[in-house]
Amino acid sequence: MEAIVSRAMSHTIDLLDVLLLVLITVHLVVSPYTKVEESFNLHAIHDLLIHGQDLHAYDHFEFPGVVPRTFIGALVVSLLAKAFQVLTPLPSKLALQYISRGILGVINWASLVYLRRTVFKVFGKTTALWFALLQYTQFHIPYYASRTLPNMFAFPLTMVATSFYIAAKPSRAISLLAFTTIVFRAELLILTATIAGSSLLYKQISLGSTIFAGSIGVIFGIAASGLVDSYFWDFPLVPEFYGFYFNAIKGQSVQWGTEPWYTYFSLHLPKLLLNPVTIPLIFVGLSVEWRRLGKLLAPYVAFVGVYSLQPHKEWRFIVYVVPVLVLTAATGATWISNRMRKRAVFLAIALAIVASAAGTLMMSAGMLAVSSTNYPGGHAVAALHESLDELAGAKAAVGDALGNVTVHFDVPVCMSGATLFTFTRDNVVYDRTEDVEELKSAVDDISVIVTFEKRPPTVFGRAQEWVEMGTVKAFGGLALPWRQHGLSFWKENSLWWHDVVRLEERVFIFARRAL
């Protein structure tokens, strides 16, 4: 009987691993467009795939961003995506965006499965099952696993390093984290230090071994980033050194907003964990296995605590700690489920945890639906292409041709989904000029404007010269229709999507009347 139960649990865990891959894919397909934070890596992948060795055509020379970023993650993804160009009929540029994001999603998925298998070996099947159930049904990691944020390139290496730390291999964890710090995310220096400090405190590693392990990671990181990024940026550099100096030393990250020191603990971590039973289960896990879990959790909590001193805060800066918190919660759930046969109350609680995971998955689906409406720039490019096709058809009907068209995209449109991968038409010149003076000199060549402004910007001349070609709606907030209609709403209506999510006109497409 126990053997049958054991096999069933193993099959269930494997199915949950597959479920995670399906969820990552669904999130990618439902919400295919990207935001500005993802643009550098996405455009680097584009340029590597489309322009190859022609560095002068690369986007980062015209739009370098606030600080340089590494090409290493983009290079890995583009090399894997290149196979789809070689082995299959040539995909469209937009298809390559799906493929590239999908590759990153699979890499992050594999790192989580590796972590889950480490949990299986160290904590047992039941804890691995609860870990998978609680972790995979959350929203943020499945949604962002395929997004080309710098943090999500650092995420898989950090998950492997976490697996090493759980498996009592601190030297490997320290080396890998040191490498990831140098190449991808400088803030991981704090996590490297806290894990090294914890390993020293609990005598899992000697001081000499700690210094050696960290040095190996640093040397390989500097060598890799220095060689690769100096080539692509055309001058000697390790990009994360610039980022660390700009954000931490000069304190310029405050330009993007500040929050109180406790925000990570009071807002971002509860949001990332999402399932309301996770935090109580963390305390259950700590109470029953304080010695082992306290040692495991301490460096990750310390990382968040130290990083809270940085005024600018975003959830993605601390996303690496979520699986360890979930593991602690899974241990608490294991303690409860192991007592199901003894008392009915434990059975009821275990069933409630399963129900909460199902409810969290439903909440995640709702959050996905809402989030998919929050990329108006990407949807605007699709709407533009449809409008140009209609215009070309109308002209062809009277024996005329549309010809080449120059389209200007303003900054907010480019920041909300209009990427190089979406610029797919050969007869369209996609203009992203930001400098006003430079734009003035090119106004006469521009035939279409895609903008967040409700009227054509004054730099393009009189509004009468332009006609609205189309609009694109985007997320404008959540509506609570039952507040307006009271109880009658529930009797007369179904709670459909359009009743809850308020969409507002966000992007406007204008064409010259002469077009």
C-alpha positions in Angstrom: 0.0 0.0 0.0 2.8 2.4 0.9 4.5 1.6 -2.4 1.4 2.5 -4.3 1.0 5.8 -2.4 4.6 6.6 -3.0 4.4 6.0 -6.8 1.2 8.0 -6.9 2.9 10.9 -5.2 5.8 10.7 -7.6 3.5 10.8 -10.6 1.6 13.7 -9.1 4.8 15.7 -8.6 5.8 15.0 -12.2 2.4 16.2 -13.4 2.8 19.4 -11.4 6.2 20.0 -13.1 4.4 19.6 -16.5 1.6 21.9 -15.2 4.2 24.6 -14.5 5.6 24.4 -18.0 2.1 24.7 -19.4 1.4 27.7 -17.2 4.5 29.5 -18.3 3.5 28.8 -21.9 0.0 30.0 -21.4 1.2 33.2 -19.7 3.5 33.8 -22.7 0.8 33.3 -25.3 -1.9 35.3 -23.5 0.4 38.2 -22.7 3.0 38.2 -25.5 4.1 41.8 -25.4 6.7 43.4 -23.1 7.5 46.5 -21.1 10.5 48.9 -21.1 12.4 47.0 -18.4 12.5 44.0 -20.7 13.5 45.9 -23.8 17.3 45.9 -23.6 17.6 42.1 -23.5 14.8 41.6 -25.9 16.3 44.0 -28.4 19.7 42.5 -27.9 18.3 39.1 -28.8 16.6 40.6 -31.8 19.9 42.2 -33.0 21.9 39.0 -32.5 19.3 37.0 -34.5 18.7 39.6 -37.3 21.9 41.6 -37.6 24.5 39.0 -36.4 28.0 40.5 -36.6 26.9 43.9 -38.0 27.3 45.6 -34.6 26.7 49.1 -36.1 23.0 48.1 -36.7 22.5 47.2 -33.1 19.9 49.1 -31.1 21.9 49.7 -28.0 24.2 52.2 -29.7 21.2 54.5 -30.4 19.3 53.7 -27.2 21.9 52.7 -24.6 19.7 53.1 -21.6 20.7 54.6 -18.3 23.4 52.1 -17.6 25.0 49.4 -19.8 23.6 45.8 -19.5 25.2 42.5 -20.2 24.7 40.7 -23.5 25.5 37.2 -22.0 21.9 36.2 -21.3 20.7 37.5 -24.6 23.5 35.7 -26.3 22.6 32.3 -24.7 18.9 32.7 -25.7 19.7 33.9 -29.3 22.1 30.9 -29.8 19.3 28.5 -28.8 16.7 30.5 -30.9 19.0 30.4 -33.9 18.2 26.7 -34.3 14.6 27.6 -35.1 15.9 29.8 -38.0 18.2 27.1 -39.3 16.2 24.0 -38.8 12.7 25.3 -39.6 11.2 27.5 -42.3 12.2 31.0 -41.5 9.9 32.3 -38.6 8.6 35.8 -38.7 10.1 38.4 -36.4 7.1 38.3 -34.1 7.3 34.5 -34.0 11.0 34.9 -33.0 9.8 37.0 -30.0 7.6 34.2 -28.9 10.4 31.6 -29.4 13.0 33.7 -27.6 10.7 34.3 -24.6 9.7 30.7 -24.7 13.4 29.6 -24.4 13.9 31.8 -21.4 10.7 30.4 -19.9 12.0 26.8 -20.3 15.3 27.7 -18.7 13.6 29.1 -15.7 11.2 26.2 -15.6 14.1 23.7 -15.6 15.8 25.6 -12.7 12.6 25.4 -10.6 12.2 21.7 -11.4 15.9 21.2 -10.4 15.2 22.9 -7.1 12.0 20.9 -6.6 14.0 17.7 -7.1 16.6 18.8 -4.6 13.7 19.4 -2.1 12.6 15.8 -2.9 16.0 14.4 -2.0 16.6 16.5 1.1 13.1 16.9 2.6 11.2 13.9 1.1 8.3 13.3 -1.3 5.6 14.9 0.7 7.4 18.2 1.1 8.3 18.2 -2.6 4.6 17.7 -3.4 3.5 20.5 -1.2 6.3 22.7 -2.6 5.2 22.1 -6.1 1.6 22.7 -5.3 2.2 26.0 -3.5 4.9 27.3 -5.7 3.6 26.6 -9.2 0.1 28.0 -8.6 1.5 31.5 -7.8 1.2 34.3 -10.3 4.5 36.2 -10.6 7.1 33.5 -11.3 5.0 31.7 -14.0 4.1 35.0 -15.6 7.6 36.5 -15.5 9.6 33.3 -16.2 9.6 34.1 -19.9 10.1 37.9 -19.6 13.5 39.2 -20.5 14.0 41.2 -17.3 17.6 41.1 -16.1 16.3 39.5 -12.9 14.8 36.6 -14.8 18.2 35.9 -16.4 19.7 35.8 -12.9 16.8 33.7 -11.6 17.7 30.3 -13.0 21.3 30.5 -11.7 20.1 31.7 -8.3 17.7 28.7 -8.1 20.5 26.3 -8.9 22.7 28.0 -6.3 19.8 27.7 -3.8 19.6 24.0 -4.6 23.3 23.7 -3.8 22.8 25.5 -0.5 19.8 23.2 0.4 21.9 20.2 -0.5 24.7 21.3 1.9 27.1 22.3 -0.9 27.8 25.9 0.1 31.0 26.3 -1.9 29.1 25.6 -5.1 26.3 28.0 -4.1 28.8 30.8 -3.3 30.7 30.4 -6.5 27.6 30.4 -8.7 26.1 33.4 -6.8 29.3 35.3 -7.1 29.3 34.7 -10.9 25.7 35.7 -11.1 26.4 38.9 -9.1 29.1 40.0 -11.5 27.3 39.1 -14.7 23.6 39.7 -14.1 22.5 41.4 -10.9 24.8 43.3 -8.5 22.3 43.1 -5.6 23.0 39.3 -5.4 26.3 40.3 -3.7 24.2 40.6 -0.5 22.7 37.1 -0.9 26.2 35.7 -1.6 27.5 37.4 1.5 24.6 36.2 3.7 24.9 32.6 2.5 28.6 32.7 3.0 28.2 34.1 6.5 25.6 31.5 7.4 27.7 28.7 6.1 30.7 29.9 8.1 28.5 30.4 11.2 27.2 26.8 11.1 30.7 25.5 10.2 29.6 24.1 6.8 32.6 25.7 5.2 36.0 27.1 6.2 37.0 30.7 5.7 39.6 29.7 3.2 37.1 27.7 1.2 34.6 30.6 1.2 37.2 33.0 -0.1 38.3 30.5 -2.8 34.7 29.7 -3.9 33.8 33.4 -4.1 37.0 34.2 -6.0 36.4 31.5 -8.6 32.9 32.9 -9.3 34.2 36.5 -9.4 37.1 35.6 -11.8 34.9 33.7 -14.2 32.2 36.4 -14.0 34.6 39.2 -14.8 36.2 37.2 -17.6 32.9 36.2 -19.2 31.3 39.7 -18.9 34.5 41.6 -19.7 35.1 39.6 -22.9 31.6 39.4 -24.2 30.3 42.8 -23.2 33.4 44.7 -24.1 33.0 43.3 -27.6 29.3 44.3 -28.0 29.6 47.7 -26.3 32.8 48.5 -28.2 34.7 49.6 -25.1 36.2 47.7 -22.0 33.6 47.2 -19.3 31.8 44.9 -16.9 28.2 46.3 -17.0 27.1 45.4 -13.5 30.0 47.5 -12.1 28.4 50.5 -13.8 25.0 49.6 -12.5 26.2 49.1 -8.9 28.0 52.4 -9.0 25.0 54.3 -10.5 22.4 52.8 -8.2 24.1 52.0 -4.9 27.1 54.4 -4.8 25.5 57.4 -6.5 22.0 56.5 -5.2 20.4 57.4 -8.5 17.8 54.5 -8.2 15.7 56.9 -6.2 14.7 58.6 -9.5 12.3 55.7 -10.0 10.6 56.2 -6.6 11.2 55.3 -3.0 9.3 53.3 -0.4 9.6 52.8 3.4 12.2 50.2 4.6 9.5 47.7 5.6 7.8 47.6 2.2 9.3 44.3 1.1 8.0 42.6 4.2 4.6 44.3 4.3 3.7 44.5 0.6 6.0 42.8 -1.9 6.6 39.4 -0.2 2.8 38.9 0.6 2.1 39.8 -3.0 4.7 37.4 -4.4 3.5 34.5 -2.2 -0.2 35.3 -3.1 -1.7 32.2 -1.5 -3.0 33.4 1.9 -2.1 30.2 3.7 1.5 30.4 2.8 2.6 32.8 5.5 0.8 30.9 8.3 2.4 27.7 7.0 5.8 29.3 7.1 5.4 29.8 10.9 4.2 26.3 11.3 7.2 25.0 9.4 9.6 27.1 11.5 7.9 26.0 14.7 8.3 22.3 14.0 11.7 22.4 12.3 13.3 25.5 13.6 16.9 24.3 13.6 17.0 23.1 10.0 14.7 25.7 8.5 15.9 28.6 10.5 19.4 27.9 9.2 18.1 27.6 5.7 15.9 30.7 5.8 18.2 33.1 7.7 20.4 34.2 4.8 17.4 34.9 2.5 15.6 36.9 5.1 18.8 38.7 5.9 19.2 39.5 2.2 15.7 41.1 2.1 16.4 43.0 5.3 19.7 44.4 4.1 18.3 45.2 0.7 15.4 47.1 2.4 18.0 49.8 3.2 17.9 50.7 -0.5 15.2 53.4 -0.9 14.0 52.2 -4.4 12.1 48.9 -4.1 10.6 46.5 -6.6 9.3 43.0 -6.1 11.6 41.6 -8.8 14.7 42.6 -6.8 13.8 40.0 -4.1 12.0 37.3 -6.2 14.9 34.9 -5.5 13.8 34.3 -1.9 10.2 33.2 -2.8 11.0 29.5 -3.4 12.8 29.2 0.0 9.8 30.7 1.8 7.5 28.3 -0.1 9.8 25.4 0.9 9.4 26.5 4.6 5.6 26.6 4.1 5.7 23.2 2.4 7.4 21.7 5.5 4.6 23.1 7.6 2.1 21.6 5.3 3.9 18.2 5.5 3.7 18.3 9.3 -0.1 18.8 9.0 -0.7 16.2 6.3 1.4 13.6 8.2 -1.2 13.8 11.0 -4.3 13.5 8.8 -5.0 10.0 9.8 -4.8 10.8 13.5 -7.2 13.7 13.8 -9.9 15.0 11.5 -8.9 18.6 12.1 -5.6 17.9 10.3 -7.4 16.3 7.4 -9.6 19.4 7.1 -6.6 21.7 7.2 -4.8 19.7 4.5 -7.9 19.8 2.3 -8.1 23.6 2.9 -4.5 24.0 1.8 -5.3 22.1 -1.4 -8.4 24.3 -2.0 -6.3 27.4 -1.4 -3.9 26.3 -4.0 -6.7 25.8 -6.5 -8.1 29.2 -5.5 -4.7 30.8 -6.0 -4.5 29.3 -9.5 -7.9 30.9 -10.3 -6.6 34.3 -8.9 -3.5 33.9 -11.0 -5.7 33.3 -14.1 -7.6 36.5 -13.3 -4.3 38.4 -12.8 -3.1 37.1 -16.2 -6.2 38.3 -17.9 -5.8 41.8 -16.4 -2.1 42.0 -17.0 -2.5 41.1 -20.7 -4.4 44.3 -21.2 -1.5 46.4 -19.9 0.7 46.5 -23.0 -1.0 49.0 -25.2 2.1 49.7 -27.3 2.3 46.1 -28.5 -1.4 46.0 -29.3 -1.1 49.4 -31.1 1.5 48.0 -33.5 -1.0 45.2 -34.4 -3.8 47.7 -34.8 -1.5 49.9 -37.0 -0.8 47.0 -39.3 -4.5 46.2 -39.6 -5.3 49.8 -40.4 -2.5 50.0 -43.0 -3.8 46.8 -44.6 -7.3 48.3 -44.8 -6.0 51.5 -46.3 -3.9 49.5 -48.9 -7.0 47.5 -49.8 -9.0 50.7 -50.3 -6.4 52.3 -52.5 -6.0 49.1 -54.5 -9.7 49.1 -55.2 -9.3 52.5 -57.1 -6.1 51.5 -58.8 -3.7 53.2 -56.4 -0.9 51.8 -54.2 0.0 52.7 -50.6 3.7 52.7 -51.0 6.2 53.1 -48.2 4.9 54.7 -45.0 7.0 56.3 -42.2 5.3 55.8 -38.8 6.5 57.6 -35.6 6.1 56.0 -32.2 6.3 58.1 -29.1 8.2 57.1 -26.0 5.2 55.6 -24.0 4.2 53.4 -26.9 7.8 52.1 -27.2 7.8 51.5 -23.4 4.6 49.5 -23.4 5.1 46.8 -26.0 6.2 48.2 -29.4 9.5 46.3 -29.8 11.8 45.6 -32.7 10.3 42.1 -33.0 6.9 43.7 -33.6 8.1 45.9 -36.5 7.5 43.3 -39.2 6.5 45.2 -42.3 9.0 45.8 -45.1 7.1 48.8 -46.5 6.9 50.6 -43.1 9.7 52.8 -41.7 9.4 52.6 -37.9 10.6 55.8 -36.4 11.3 56.1 -32.7 13.0 59.5 -32.6 12.9 61.0 -29.1 14.8 64.3 -29.6 12.3 67.1 -30.4 14.7 69.1 -32.6 15.6 66.0 -34.5 12.0 65.1 -34.9 11.1 68.5 -36.2 13.5 68.0 -39.1 11.9 64.7 -40.0 8.2 65.8 -39.6 7.5 66.1 -43.4 8.5 62.4 -43.9 6.2 61.1 -41.2 2.8 59.9 -42.5 1.4 58.2 -39.3 1.7 58.9 -35.6 1.2 56.3 -32.9 1.0 58.2 -29.6 -0.4 58.3 -26.1 -1.6 61.9 -26.8 -5.3 62.3 -27.6 -4.4 64.9 -30.3 -1.4 64.9 -32.6 1.5 66.5 -30.8 2.1 70.1 -31.8 5.5 69.3 -33.3 3.6 67.6 -36.2 1.8 70.8 -37.2 -1.9 71.6 -37.1 -4.3 69.0 -35.8 -6.5 69.6 -38.9 -3.8 68.0 -41.0 -4.3 64.6 -39.3 -7.2 62.2 -39.1 -7.7 59.5 -36.4 -7.0 56.1 -37.9 -7.7 54.0 -34.8 -7.4 53.7 -31.0 -6.2 51.0 -28.7 -7.7 50.4 -25.2 -5.7 49.3 -22.2 -6.1 48.5 -18.5 -7.6 51.5 -16.7 -8.5 49.9 -13.3 -10.9 47.5 -11.8 -14.6 48.2 -11.7 -17.0 46.9 -9.0 -20.3 46.9 -10.8 -22.3 45.4 -7.9 -21.6 48.6 -6.0 -23.6 50.5 -8.6 -26.4 48.0 -9.1 -26.6 46.5 -5.6 -28.1 43.1 -5.2 -30.0 43.3 -8.5 -26.7 42.9 -10.2 -26.3 39.4 -9.0 -29.8 38.5 -10.0 -29.7 40.0 -13.5 -26.1 39.8 -14.6 -23.3 37.4 -14.9 -19.9 38.7 -13.7 -18.3 38.8 -17.1 -14.9 40.1 -17.9 -16.0 43.5 -19.3 -18.0 44.2 -16.1 -14.9 44.0 -13.9 -11.9 45.3 -15.9 -12.2 48.9 -17.0 -10.5 49.5 -20.3 -9.6 53.1 -21.4 -8.5 54.5 -24.7 -4.7 54.7 -24.3 -3.1 54.8 -27.7 -4.2 56.9 -30.7 -3.2 56.4 -34.3 -3.3 59.4 -36.6 -2.6 59.5 -40.3 -2.1 62.5 -42.6 -5.2 63.4 -44.6 -3.1 63.2 -47.7 -2.1 59.6 -47.1 
